[in-house]
Amino acid sequence: MPQKHPSTLVPSWDSSKETTVPRQKMKAPDLEDEEEKGSEPRWSEAALEFAYNRQELQKFIDRDPVLQILRPRQIGTPKGPVAAPTASEGSSART
């Protein structure tokens, strides 16, 4: 069997047969669109107030020595208004 010269053996991944894919030009966003997007508030006033109050509560829980021992955890957000329990006539605790 005749041997071929090593230079004539070409691997299948030869780079001489590269195919070029045309690049698509990207369009820069208009400045007017960015100004409109930037002017929208990301947070509502109520959401900011809620986040601030929750953060302050967490700071208080972390700093208070008694609460550090008890280690209470915030379970979630309250579903409705919170009110003190009403005293009934048949309760065992009397004042």
Contact map, one row per residue, 1 for C-alpha under 8 A:
11100000000000000000000000000000000000000000000000000000000000000000000000000000000000000000000
11110000000000000000000000000000000000000000000000000000000000000000000000000000000000000000000
11111000000000000000000000000000000000000000000000000000000000000000000000000000000000000000000
01111101100000000000000000000000000000000000000000000000000000000000000000000000000000000000000
00111111100000000000000000000000000000000000000000000000000000000000000000000000000000000000000
00011111100000000000000000000000000000000000000000000000000000000000000000000000000000000000000
00001111110000000000000000000000000000000000000000000000000000000000000000000000000000000000000
00011111110000000000000000000000000000000000000000000000000000000000000000000000000000000000000
00011111111000000000000000000000000000000000000000000000000000000000000000000000000000000000000
00000011111101000000000000000000000000000000000000000000000000000000000000000000000000000000000
00000000111111000000000000000000000000000000000000000000000000000000000000000000000000000000000
00000000011111000000000000000000000000000000000000000000000000000000000000000000000000000000000
00000000001111100000000000000000000000000000000000000000000000000000000000000000000000000000000
00000000011111111000000000000000000000000000000000000000000000000000000000000000000000000000000
00000000000011111100000000000000000000000000000000000000000000000000000000000000000000000000000
00000000000001111100000000000000000000000000000000000000000000000000000000000000000000000000000
00000000000001111110000000000000000000000000000000000000000000000000000000000000000000000000000
00000000000000111111000000000000000000000000000000000000000000000000000000000000000000000000000
00000000000000001111100000000000000000000000000000000000000000000000000000000000000000000000000
00000000000000000111110000000000000000000000000000000000000000000000000000000000000000000000000
00000000000000000011111000000000000000000000000000000000000000000000000000000000000000000000000
00000000000000000001111100000000000000000000000000000000000000000000000000000000000000000000000
00000000000000000000111110000000000000000000000000000000000000000000000000000000000000000000000
00000000000000000000011111000000000000000000000000000000000000000000000000000000000000000000000
00000000000000000000001111100000000000000000000000000000000000000000000000000000000000000000000
00000000000000000000000111110000000000000000000000000000000000000000000000000000000000000000000
00000000000000000000000011111000000000000000000000000000000000000000000000000000000000000000000
00000000000000000000000001111100000000000000000000000000000000000000000000000000000000000000000
00000000000000000000000000111110110000000000000000000000000000000000000000000000000000000000000
00000000000000000000000000011111110000000000000000000000000000000000000000000000000000000000000
00000000000000000000000000001111111000000000000000000000000000000000000000000000000000000000000
00000000000000000000000000000111111100000000000000000000000000000000000000000000000000000000000
00000000000000000000000000001111111110000000000000000000000000000000000000000000000000000000000
00000000000000000000000000001111111111000000000000000000000000000000000000000000000000000000000
00000000000000000000000000000011111111100000000000000000000000000000000000000000000000000000000
00000000000000000000000000000001111111110000000000000000000000000000000000000000000000000000000
00000000000000000000000000000000111111110000000000000000000000000000000000000000000000000000000
00000000000000000000000000000000011111111000000000000000000000000000000000000000000000000000000
00000000000000000000000000000000001111111000000000000000000000000000000000000000000000000000000
00000000000000000000000000000000000111111100000000000000000000000000000000000000000000000000000
00000000000000000000000000000000000001111111000000000000000000000000000000000000000000000000000
00000000000000000000000000000000000000011111000000000000000000000000000000000000000000000000000
00000000000000000000000000000000000000001111101100000000000000000000000000000000000000000000000
00000000000000000000000000000000000000001111111100000000000000000000000000000000000000000000000
00000000000000000000000000000000000000000011111110000000000000000000000000000000000000000000000
00000000000000000000000000000000000000000001111111000000000000000000000000000000000000000000000
00000000000000000000000000000000000000000011111111100000000000000000000000000000000000000000000
00000000000000000000000000000000000000000011111111110000000000000000000000000000000000000000000
00000000000000000000000000000000000000000000111111111000000000000000000000000000000000000000000
00000000000000000000000000000000000000000000011111111100000000000000000000000000000000000000000
00000000000000000000000000000000000000000000001111111110000000000000000000000000000000000000000
00000000000000000000000000000000000000000000000111111111000000000000000000000000000000000000000
00000000000000000000000000000000000000000000000011111111100000000000000000000000000000000000000
00000000000000000000000000000000000000000000000001111111110000000000000000000000000000000000000
00000000000000000000000000000000000000000000000000111111111000000000000000000000000000000000000
00000000000000000000000000000000000000000000000000011111111100000000000000000000000000000000000
00000000000000000000000000000000000000000000000000001111111110000000000000000000000000000000000
00000000000000000000000000000000000000000000000000000111111111000000000000000000000000000000000
00000000000000000000000000000000000000000000000000000011111111100000000000000000000000000000000
00000000000000000000000000000000000000000000000000000001111111110000000000000000000000000000000
00000000000000000000000000000000000000000000000000000000111111110011001100000000000000000000000
00000000000000000000000000000000000000000000000000000000011111110011000000000000000000000000000
00000000000000000000000000000000000000000000000000000000001111111011000000000000000000000000000
00000000000000000000000000000000000000000000000000000000000111111111000000000000000000000000000
00000000000000000000000000000000000000000000000000000000000000111111100000000000000000000000000
00000000000000000000000000000000000000000000000000000000000000011111110000000000000000000000000
00000000000000000000000000000000000000000000000000000000000011111111111100000000000000000000000
00000000000000000000000000000000000000000000000000000000000011111111111000000000000000000000000
00000000000000000000000000000000000000000000000000000000000000001111111000000000000000000000000
00000000000000000000000000000000000000000000000000000000000000000111111100000000000000000000000
00000000000000000000000000000000000000000000000000000000000010000011111110000000000000000000000
00000000000000000000000000000000000000000000000000000000000010000010011111000000000000000000000
00000000000000000000000000000000000000000000000000000000000000000000001111100000000000000000000
00000000000000000000000000000000000000000000000000000000000000000000000111110000000000000000000
00000000000000000000000000000000000000000000000000000000000000000000000011111000000000000000000
00000000000000000000000000000000000000000000000000000000000000000000000001111100000000000000000
00000000000000000000000000000000000000000000000000000000000000000000000000111110000000000000000
00000000000000000000000000000000000000000000000000000000000000000000000000011111110000000000000
00000000000000000000000000000000000000000000000000000000000000000000000000001111100000000000000
00000000000000000000000000000000000000000000000000000000000000000000000000000111110000000000000
00000000000000000000000000000000000000000000000000000000000000000000000000000111111000000000000
00000000000000000000000000000000000000000000000000000000000000000000000000000101111100000000000
00000000000000000000000000000000000000000000000000000000000000000000000000000000111110000000000
00000000000000000000000000000000000000000000000000000000000000000000000000000000011111000000000
00000000000000000000000000000000000000000000000000000000000000000000000000000000001111100000000
00000000000000000000000000000000000000000000000000000000000000000000000000000000000111110000000
00000000000000000000000000000000000000000000000000000000000000000000000000000000000011111010000
00000000000000000000000000000000000000000000000000000000000000000000000000000000000001111110000
00000000000000000000000000000000000000000000000000000000000000000000000000000000000000111110000
00000000000000000000000000000000000000000000000000000000000000000000000000000000000000011111000
00000000000000000000000000000000000000000000000000000000000000000000000000000000000000111111110
00000000000000000000000000000000000000000000000000000000000000000000000000000000000000000111110
00000000000000000000000000000000000000000000000000000000000000000000000000000000000000000011111
00000000000000000000000000000000000000000000000000000000000000000000000000000000000000000011111
00000000000000000000000000000000000000000000000000000000000000000000000000000000000000000000111
